[in-house]
């Protein structure tokens, strides 16, 4: 048994490395800096590149350029850096540039508390790009998730040619725990689908039955066009409404229609559950303990831990809430994801508890919220 004592950020770095990441650029920011520190140890000996940029904007810019050449790339930051990333996130969405972005969330707003965790960026990750087109956001619960979901994130970025976020937070990122390294689940790494030499290359053109364009690297033997402006399949700027609409609909569909293929979750079920607890991230660890105790006491309480946050796995949530008399949502913020749950499970009543004061939500508090929800 290869028992290791590692923190979440270290597991993310190793997951990226095993997924084939060979380019990292970042700017030091608590609590994400140890991802950069670990990538600095891993990448150069393997022929990769690890850069400390002059700021967050340059960091993600370096990553976009490296991805256009065909490299698997990652950057990592926290809330203030995510805000600065926004314009180039939009570039990655619109120009279909594969990219993994780790957001080690800390207590906001603004500078907030650099050494306190929260889940306050959840809505920003989804809507923090001009145009509002969908992105993929995965949320680990523990160190094992940090490793495996990072590998999944790279595969999704390559398959769907889009930015993929890992929404962790300080409490997961900088907490060490024991894991059996050899038993961690390792998804098979996926490579970007290249355009055949025999085919005419349209940088944003798709073949019959596909929603994602084939790829060719910038700087290769064949001419590649890239633009952040509204474009047609050939990469040239266009103002034609039909071309624009077709491209926008494809960018939407390639992510939202595929969510069932990358809906990651865990659950504690019980026959005839009257109460369903929904949560994500580090809060799930306390909720798991509470629900397990309640089930041992004979209470019909179930737990759903979401590890895919965006696009919203509506089918999963609706299916687990079916037949329940109430849903309880617990988040380390003032109420962000609960809005999505309410839309899906209506008219089933939803009870929410949110906390964003720099402290973890305790099992006792979750038990209290569940109990009140049962009495409601």
C-alpha positions as CSV (number, residue, x, y, z in Angstrom):
1,X,0.0,0.0,0.0
2,X,1.4,3.4,-1.0
3,X,-0.1,5.4,1.8
4,X,0.6,9.1,1.3
5,X,-0.1,12.2,3.4
6,X,-0.9,14.9,1.0
7,X,-3.0,18.2,0.7
8,X,-5.6,18.9,-1.9
9,X,-3.4,21.3,-3.9
10,X,-0.6,18.7,-4.2
11,X,-3.2,16.1,-5.4
12,X,-4.4,18.5,-8.0
13,X,-0.9,19.0,-9.3
14,X,-0.3,15.3,-9.5
15,X,-3.7,14.8,-11.2
16,X,-2.8,17.4,-13.8
17,X,0.6,15.8,-14.4
18,X,-0.8,12.3,-14.9
19,X,-3.4,13.7,-17.2
20,X,-0.7,15.0,-19.5
21,X,-0.5,18.6,-18.4
22,X,2.9,20.0,-19.5
23,X,2.3,23.8,-19.2
24,X,1.3,25.8,-16.1
25,X,1.3,29.5,-15.6
26,X,0.1,31.3,-12.5
27,X,0.6,34.1,-10.1
28,X,1.1,33.5,-6.4
29,X,-2.2,33.9,-4.4
30,X,-3.3,32.3,-1.2
31,X,-4.6,29.6,-1.0
32,X,-3.7,28.4,-4.5
33,X,0.1,29.0,-4.4
34,X,1.1,25.4,-3.5
35,X,-0.4,24.2,-6.8
36,X,2.2,26.4,-8.5
37,X,4.9,25.2,-6.1
38,X,4.2,21.5,-6.9
39,X,3.9,22.1,-10.7
40,X,7.3,23.8,-10.5
41,X,8.7,20.5,-9.1
42,X,6.9,18.3,-11.6
43,X,7.0,19.9,-15.0
44,X,10.6,21.0,-15.8
45,X,12.1,17.5,-15.1
46,X,9.5,16.1,-17.5
47,X,10.3,18.6,-20.2
48,X,7.3,20.8,-19.3
49,X,7.0,24.5,-18.6
50,X,6.0,26.2,-15.4
51,X,5.8,30.0,-15.4
52,X,5.2,32.6,-12.7
53,X,3.6,35.4,-14.7
54,X,3.6,39.1,-13.7
55,X,-0.1,39.0,-12.8
56,X,-3.2,36.9,-13.2
57,X,-4.2,38.3,-16.6
58,X,-0.8,37.3,-18.0
59,X,-1.1,33.9,-16.4
60,X,-4.2,32.8,-18.2
61,X,-3.0,34.5,-21.4
62,X,0.1,32.3,-21.4
63,X,-2.1,29.3,-20.9
64,X,-4.3,30.1,-23.9
65,X,-1.4,30.6,-26.1
66,X,0.2,27.3,-25.0
67,X,-3.1,25.5,-25.5
68,X,-3.4,26.8,-29.1
69,X,-0.1,25.1,-29.8
70,X,-1.6,21.8,-28.7
71,X,-0.3,21.6,-25.1
72,X,-2.5,20.5,-22.1
73,X,-2.5,23.5,-19.8
74,X,-3.6,24.6,-16.3
75,X,-3.7,27.7,-14.2
76,X,-4.7,28.2,-10.6
77,X,-5.9,31.2,-8.6
78,X,-8.5,32.3,-6.0
79,X,-11.4,34.7,-6.1
80,X,-9.6,37.9,-6.9
81,X,-7.7,36.2,-9.8
82,X,-10.8,34.6,-11.2
83,X,-12.3,38.1,-11.5
84,X,-9.2,39.2,-13.5
85,X,-9.4,36.0,-15.7
86,X,-12.9,36.9,-16.9
87,X,-12.1,38.4,-20.3
88,X,-9.8,35.6,-21.3
89,X,-12.3,33.0,-20.0
90,X,-14.6,34.5,-22.6
91,X,-11.9,34.1,-25.2
92,X,-11.5,30.4,-24.3
93,X,-15.3,29.8,-24.5
94,X,-15.8,31.6,-27.8
95,X,-12.6,30.4,-29.5
96,X,-12.9,26.8,-28.1
97,X,-9.5,26.7,-26.3
98,X,-9.0,23.8,-23.9
99,X,-8.0,25.0,-20.5
100,X,-8.2,23.8,-16.9
101,X,-8.7,26.5,-14.3
102,X,-8.4,25.8,-10.6
103,X,-10.3,28.2,-8.3
104,X,-9.2,27.6,-4.7
105,X,-12.0,29.7,-3.2
106,X,-11.5,31.9,-0.2
107,X,-13.7,34.1,1.8
108,X,-14.8,37.2,-0.1
109,X,-15.8,39.7,-1.4
110,X,-12.7,41.4,-2.8
111,X,-9.5,40.5,-0.9
112,X,-11.6,39.1,1.9
113,X,-9.8,36.6,4.2
114,X,-7.0,35.0,2.3
115,X,-6.7,32.1,4.8
116,X,-10.4,31.3,5.3
117,X,-12.4,29.2,2.9
118,X,-15.8,29.7,1.3
119,X,-17.8,28.6,-1.8
120,X,-18.6,32.2,-2.9
121,X,-17.5,31.9,-6.5
122,X,-20.0,29.3,-7.6
123,X,-22.3,31.7,-9.7
124,X,-19.3,33.7,-10.9
125,X,-17.7,30.6,-12.4
126,X,-20.8,29.9,-14.5
127,X,-21.7,33.5,-15.5
128,X,-18.3,35.3,-15.4
129,X,-17.9,35.4,-19.1
130,X,-19.4,37.8,-21.7
131,X,-22.2,36.1,-23.5
132,X,-23.1,33.7,-20.7
133,X,-22.4,30.5,-22.7
134,X,-21.9,27.4,-20.5
135,X,-18.7,26.1,-18.9
136,X,-18.0,22.9,-17.0
137,X,-17.4,23.2,-13.2
138,X,-16.3,20.3,-11.0
139,X,-16.3,20.4,-7.2
140,X,-14.1,18.0,-5.2
141,X,-14.9,16.9,-1.7
142,X,-11.5,15.6,-0.5
143,X,-7.9,14.9,-1.6
144,X,-8.9,11.8,-3.6
145,X,-11.4,13.9,-5.6
146,X,-8.8,16.6,-6.1
147,X,-6.7,14.1,-7.9
148,X,-9.3,12.2,-9.9
149,X,-11.5,15.2,-10.8
150,X,-8.5,17.1,-12.1
151,X,-7.8,14.2,-14.5
152,X,-11.5,14.3,-15.5
153,X,-11.2,18.0,-16.0
154,X,-8.4,17.6,-18.5
155,X,-10.3,15.0,-20.4
156,X,-13.4,17.2,-20.6
157,X,-11.4,20.2,-21.7
158,X,-9.9,18.1,-24.5
159,X,-13.1,16.5,-25.6
160,X,-15.3,19.6,-25.6
161,X,-12.6,22.2,-26.3
162,X,-13.6,24.5,-23.5
163,X,-12.5,25.9,-20.1
164,X,-13.1,23.5,-17.2
165,X,-13.1,24.8,-13.7
166,X,-12.1,22.9,-10.5
167,X,-14.0,24.7,-7.7
168,X,-12.2,23.7,-4.6
169,X,-11.7,25.9,-1.5
170,X,-9.0,26.6,1.1
171,X,-10.2,23.9,3.5
172,X,-9.8,21.2,0.9
173,X,-6.8,22.6,-0.8
174,X,-4.6,23.0,2.3
175,X,-5.8,20.1,4.5
176,X,-3.6,17.0,4.5
177,X,-5.0,13.6,4.7
178,X,-3.9,10.0,4.1
179,X,-4.7,8.4,0.8
180,X,-3.7,5.1,-0.8
181,X,-2.1,6.6,-3.9
182,X,-2.1,3.3,-5.8
183,X,-5.9,2.9,-5.4
184,X,-6.9,6.3,-6.6
185,X,-9.1,6.2,-9.6
186,X,-7.2,7.2,-12.8
187,X,-9.4,8.0,-15.8
188,X,-7.6,7.1,-19.1
189,X,-6.2,10.4,-20.5
190,X,-7.9,11.7,-23.6
191,X,-6.1,13.5,-26.4
192,X,-7.5,16.3,-28.5
193,X,-9.0,15.1,-31.8
194,X,-6.9,16.3,-34.7
195,X,-8.0,17.1,-38.2
196,X,-7.0,14.6,-40.7
197,X,-4.3,15.6,-43.3
198,X,-6.8,14.6,-46.0
199,X,-9.6,16.9,-44.8
200,X,-10.0,20.6,-45.6
201,X,-9.4,22.4,-42.3
202,X,-12.0,24.8,-41.0
203,X,-10.9,25.9,-37.5
204,X,-14.5,26.1,-36.3
205,X,-16.2,23.7,-38.7
206,X,-17.8,20.5,-37.5
207,X,-18.4,17.3,-39.3
208,X,-21.8,15.5,-39.5
209,X,-22.7,14.2,-36.1
210,X,-20.2,16.3,-34.2
211,X,-20.5,19.4,-32.1
212,X,-16.8,20.0,-31.4
213,X,-14.3,21.1,-34.2
214,X,-11.2,19.1,-34.9
215,X,-8.0,20.7,-33.9
216,X,-4.8,21.8,-35.5
217,X,-2.0,23.6,-33.6
218,X,-1.1,27.2,-34.3
219,X,2.5,27.2,-35.6
220,X,2.2,23.9,-37.4
221,X,2.6,23.1,-41.1
222,X,-1.0,24.1,-41.9
223,X,-2.6,27.5,-41.7
224,X,-4.7,28.0,-38.6
225,X,-6.9,31.0,-37.9
226,X,-7.9,32.1,-34.4
227,X,-10.0,35.0,-33.3
228,X,-11.9,36.3,-30.3
229,X,-14.4,38.0,-32.5
230,X,-17.7,36.6,-33.7
231,X,-16.7,34.2,-36.5
232,X,-17.9,31.6,-39.0
233,X,-16.6,28.1,-39.4
234,X,-13.6,29.4,-41.4
235,X,-12.5,31.6,-38.5
236,X,-13.1,34.9,-40.3
237,X,-15.1,37.6,-38.6
238,X,-18.8,37.7,-39.6
239,X,-21.9,39.7,-38.8
240,X,-24.2,37.3,-40.6
241,X,-27.0,36.5,-38.1
242,X,-27.5,32.9,-39.4
243,X,-23.8,32.0,-39.0
244,X,-23.7,33.7,-35.6
245,X,-26.8,31.9,-34.4
246,X,-25.6,28.5,-35.6
247,X,-22.3,28.9,-33.8
248,X,-23.9,30.1,-30.6
249,X,-26.3,27.3,-30.6
250,X,-23.5,24.8,-31.1
251,X,-21.4,26.2,-28.3
252,X,-24.4,25.9,-26.0
253,X,-25.4,22.4,-27.1
254,X,-21.9,20.9,-27.0
255,X,-21.8,21.4,-23.2
256,X,-25.4,21.3,-22.0
257,X,-26.7,18.3,-24.0
258,X,-23.7,16.2,-22.8
259,X,-24.0,16.8,-19.0
260,X,-25.2,13.3,-18.3
261,X,-21.9,12.0,-19.6
262,X,-19.9,13.9,-16.9
263,X,-22.3,14.1,-14.0
264,X,-20.1,13.1,-11.0
265,X,-21.7,12.6,-7.6
266,X,-22.0,10.4,-4.6
267,X,-25.0,9.6,-2.4
268,X,-26.3,8.0,0.7
269,X,-29.7,6.5,-0.1
270,X,-32.5,5.1,2.0
271,X,-35.8,3.5,0.9
272,X,-38.7,6.0,1.0
273,X,-36.6,9.0,1.9
274,X,-38.7,11.9,2.9
275,X,-35.8,14.4,3.2
276,X,-33.0,14.9,0.7
277,X,-29.9,16.8,1.7
278,X,-28.0,18.4,-1.2
279,X,-24.5,19.8,-0.9
280,X,-21.1,20.0,-2.4
281,X,-17.4,20.6,-1.6
282,X,-16.0,20.3,1.9
283,X,-19.5,20.8,3.4
284,X,-20.4,17.3,2.1
285,X,-18.0,15.7,4.6
286,X,-20.0,17.0,7.6
287,X,-23.3,16.3,5.8
288,X,-22.2,12.7,5.1
289,X,-21.5,12.1,8.8
290,X,-24.9,13.6,9.9
291,X,-27.0,11.7,7.3
292,X,-25.2,8.4,8.1
293,X,-26.0,8.9,11.8
294,X,-29.6,9.7,11.1
295,X,-30.0,6.7,8.9
296,X,-28.7,4.5,11.7
297,X,-31.4,6.0,13.9
298,X,-34.0,4.9,11.4
299,X,-34.7,8.3,9.9
300,X,-35.6,8.5,6.2
301,X,-33.0,11.1,5.2
302,X,-30.9,10.8,2.0
303,X,-27.8,12.7,0.8
304,X,-26.8,13.8,-2.6
305,X,-23.3,15.2,-3.0
306,X,-22.9,17.1,-6.3
307,X,-19.4,17.0,-7.9
308,X,-20.6,18.4,-11.2
309,X,-22.0,21.8,-10.5
310,X,-22.3,23.3,-14.1
311,X,-24.0,22.5,-16.3
312,X,-26.6,21.7,-13.6
313,X,-27.3,17.9,-13.6
314,X,-31.0,18.5,-13.7
315,X,-32.0,14.9,-14.4
316,X,-30.0,13.6,-11.4
317,X,-31.4,16.1,-9.0
318,X,-35.0,15.7,-10.1
319,X,-34.7,12.0,-9.9
320,X,-33.3,11.9,-6.4
321,X,-35.9,14.5,-5.2
322,X,-38.8,12.6,-6.6
323,X,-41.0,11.4,-3.8
324,X,-39.4,13.5,-1.1
325,X,-41.4,15.8,1.1
326,X,-38.6,18.3,1.5
327,X,-35.1,19.2,0.2
328,X,-32.4,20.7,2.4
329,X,-29.6,22.6,0.8
330,X,-26.4,23.6,2.7
331,X,-23.7,25.8,1.2
332,X,-20.7,27.8,2.4
333,X,-22.1,31.0,0.9
334,X,-25.2,33.2,1.2
335,X,-27.3,31.2,-1.3
336,X,-26.0,30.5,-4.8
337,X,-26.6,27.0,-5.9
338,X,-29.8,26.6,-3.9
339,X,-31.6,28.7,-6.6
340,X,-30.9,26.0,-9.2
341,X,-32.2,23.3,-6.8
342,X,-35.4,25.3,-6.2
343,X,-36.1,25.6,-9.9
344,X,-35.7,21.8,-10.5
345,X,-37.6,20.3,-7.5
346,X,-40.6,22.7,-7.3
347,X,-43.2,22.4,-5.9
348,X,-41.2,20.4,-3.3
349,X,-40.3,22.9,-0.5
350,X,-36.6,23.7,-0.1
351,X,-35.0,24.7,3.2
352,X,-31.6,26.5,2.9
353,X,-28.8,27.1,5.3
354,X,-25.9,29.2,4.2
355,X,-22.8,30.3,6.1
356,X,-19.9,32.5,4.9
357,X,-18.0,33.7,8.0
358,X,-14.7,31.9,7.5
359,X,-15.7,28.8,9.5
360,X,-16.8,25.4,8.3
361,X,-20.4,24.4,8.7
362,X,-20.6,22.0,11.6
363,X,-22.4,18.6,11.6
364,X,-24.4,19.9,14.5
365,X,-25.7,22.9,12.5
366,X,-26.6,20.6,9.5
367,X,-28.5,18.2,11.9
368,X,-30.4,21.2,13.3
369,X,-31.3,22.4,9.8
370,X,-32.5,18.9,8.8
371,X,-34.5,18.6,12.0
372,X,-36.3,21.9,11.3
373,X,-36.9,21.0,7.8
374,X,-38.6,17.8,8.9
375,X,-40.9,19.7,11.2
376,X,-41.7,22.3,8.5
